[in-house]
Amino acid sequence: MRSLIARCFLLAFPIVLTVFAAAQADYKVISVSNAGSISGTVKWSGPAPHQLDFPITKDAQICDPDGKKTASLERLIIGPEGGVANTIVYLKNISAGKAMDLPEQRRHLDQKHCRYVPHILLVPQNAALQMQSSDATLHTIHMDGAASFNLPFPFTNQINSRTMSTPGLVNLRCNGGHVWMNAEMMVVPHPYYAVTDESGRFVFTSVPPGTYQIVAWHEGWGLAGKEQAYDVLTEHTVQRPIFTEPKTWEKSVTVNTNQPSTINFAIGNK
């Protein structure tokens, strides 16, 4: 059953990428005058699910300095006021607007204590993702989706860079046996994307007046099962978690000249 779930997800994944790329194509940079803004929050509704943890089975001295014996899979982070962190919010049907100005820190990835930092990456199309490892152990970043790479990091603090040429979603996993390591990267063709913090807040500036569809995308917080994976260093088979599919919520928002607009999302299991 678990292998069937995994196969179904892999079959559906290219379709998701194709739809995403088609929906976001042909963005043009223009001079934006009389622009408005959009701000809001993504907050959790209902009882919070249990946090997903996974046993630390390798390199405990590096991956588990606090002796917890498990690592958070970081799939759902709810702040003290109910904000949902790591939600990607974006304008779906915008075709022209300001130049790319996404935050630099979302395109720099570190592997630290066997975690990906940050957990959610946001990289402009045709820009480079800079990667390094702070851990004195072998990590191997395996990417699938809109980008496909398998990159070893045998040395600490050595920068490895790859250009992301295709828009869409990229899954990141470790093939070095640290099976709990996971992150998601969105390669995007325009600047109207944001990643929420623990307050759940997002903001878009310099938005041309008009009516748009605004989407809140979350990677999902369910565990569908486990699959067999290969540890390239020990040459042993290990168990890797399989996650449920991402979730999206969509609303319409109208931006008026020189006016702020507010849109809020309430997300949850229902």
N, C-alpha and C positions, 0 to 999 in steps of 0.2 A: 504493500500500500504506500509506504513512504517513498519507494523508488518511483512509483507511478505518479505521485504528487510532484516529485522533482522533474520527471520527464515532461509532464504537462506544463509546468512553469517554464522550462527551457524552450518548449515549442511556442508558447505564447509570447515569450520575451522579445523576439525579433519583430513581431507585429506591433507591440507597444512602442518599440524604438522607431519604426517606420511612421506610425501615426504621430508621434512626438515631433519628428523631424519635419514632416509635411506641414504640421500646424504652426511651426515656428519659422518657416523659411522666408527669405526675401525681406529681411528687416533693413531699413534704410536710416542712416544718420542724417538728421535735419537740424536746422536751427529752431529751437523750441521757444516760442514767445507766448506770453500770457498763460504759462503753464500752471497746472494745479498740482496737488499732491494727494496721495492715498496713504493712510495709516490705519492700523488696527491691531487686533490680537488674535491668537489661536489659543483657546483654552479647553481644558478637559471637562467633559460633562459625564457625571455618573461616578460610580465607584472605580477607583484606580485598580488596574490589574496588578498581579504580583510581578515584581521585577524578574526579568530573565537572567539567570546566572548560569555559568558553565564551569565545570571543574578545570583547574589549572593543572595540566598533566605534564608540563615540560618547563625546564629552566625556571624553577620556582624562585631561585635567588634573584633573578632578574625580573620575572613577571609578577612575583608575589612578595614584594619586600615587606608588606605588612602582615604576612602570614594568614591571609583570609581563606586560602585554598580554593576560592572560586573567583571568577571575574564576571563583572556585569557585561552583558551583551550590548548594553547601551541603546536598546531599541526604543525605549520610551522614557523620556525624562520630563517629569512634571514638576514645575517650580512650586514654591511655597504658596503662591497666590493662584495656583491652578493653570499657569501658563505652560504650554507644551513647547519645549525646546526642539531644535533640529527639524522643524517643519519648513519645507521650501514653499514659499508663496510667490506666485508669478502672474503676470498678465498674459493671457493666452492668445489674444487676437490683436496684439499691437503690431503694426507694420512699419511705423516710423517714429523716431524720437531721438533722445539724447545719445551721446556717444557712450561707449562702454566705460563704466566706472565702478565695477564690482570690487569688493574688498580684497586686497592682496592676500590677507591671511587665509582666505578660503582656497587658495591655489598653492599652498605650501603644506606638505604632509610630513609629519614626523612619526616614527615608530618608537614609542616611549613606554617602558614597563609593559611591553607587549600589548599596547593599545595604539589605535590610529588616532592621531591628533592633528586636525579636528576630525570628528566623526562624520560630518557632512561637508563635502567639498563642492565648490561652485566655481567652475573654470570657463572663461569665455571660449567660444569656438575659435580655433586656430591659435590659442595661447598655450603656454607651457605649464604643465604641472611639475613643480619642484618637489622631489622626494628625498628623504634621508632617514637614517636610523640612529637613535641615541642608545640603542641596546647593543651590548657586547655579545651578541649571538646572531646566528644566521636567520634573517627574515627574507621571505620571497613574496613580493607583492604580485598576486595574480589578479588580472582585470578581465572581466567579460562584459559584453554589452556593446555600447557605442565605441569602446576602445578595447583592444585585446593585446595585453602585454603580460609577460611573466618575468619579473625583474628581481634578481638576487641582490641582497644587501649584506655582504660578508664583513664590511668594515663600518665602524661608527663614523657618523657625521660626514659621510661622503655623499655629495649631491648627485642625484640622478634625475634627469629632466626628459620629459616626453611631451610633444605637442599633441593636443587633443583636436583633431580635425573634423570630427563628426559629432553633431549635436545629439544629445540623448543621455540616457542613464547608464552608468558604469558601476558594477559591483566590484568591490575590492576585498580580497581574502588573502590570508597567509598560507603559502604552500610549504612553509618551513616547520610545520607541525603545531603551530600555535593556532589551533582551529577556532578558538573563540574570537579571534581578531576579525572585525568586519567594519566596513565603512561604505558609504555611497557617494558617488560623484555625479553631479549634473553638469554636462557640457552644454553651454547655452549660447544662443545667437544674438541675444539682446540684453540690455542692462536692467530690465525691470524684473529682477529676481531678488529675493531676500531669504535669509535663513533666520528663523526666530531664535531668541535666547530663552532663558528660563522664565522670563516674564511673558513669553509668547508674543512679543511685539514685533512688528515689521513696519517699514515705511518706504514709500517710493516718492522721489522728488522729480521735478521737471517732467511731469506727465502731460502730454498734449491733451487739450480738451476733447472729450468724446466718451463713448460708452464702451466698456470692456468687460470681458469675462475674466474674473480673478480666481485663481485656483490655489488651494492649499493641498500640498502633496506631503504625505508622510510615508516613510519606508515601511511602516507596519510593525506591530509589536507581538505578533504571535509566533510560536514555534511549531512548525509542521512535522518535525521529526529529525532524523539524522541520516547522513549518507557516508559512504566510504570515501576517504580522501587519502592522498599519498604524501607522506613526509619525505621531502627530497633529501634531507640530511641523513636520517636514520634508515631510509628505505623501508619503512614500516607503514602499514595501513592504519589510519586513525579515523575516529568518528567526528564528523563536522556537522554543526547544526544546520538545519534547513529552515528558512524563515517563510512565513506567509507573505502573500503579495502586498505591495504598497497600496495605500488608500488615498483617495482624492475627494475633495469637496469643492464645489464650484458655485460662484455667485456672480451677479451682474453688478457693476459699479459705474456710475456716471461721474466724470470729472469735468467741473466747470472752470471757466477762465479765472485764474488767480484765486481759486478757492480750495480749501482742504476737503477731502472726502474721507469718510470713516467706514470701514467694513470689518466686522468681527465674525470669527468662526468658532463654533462650539463642536468639538469632535469627541468621539467616544466609541464604545463598542456597539451602540445601537445604530 
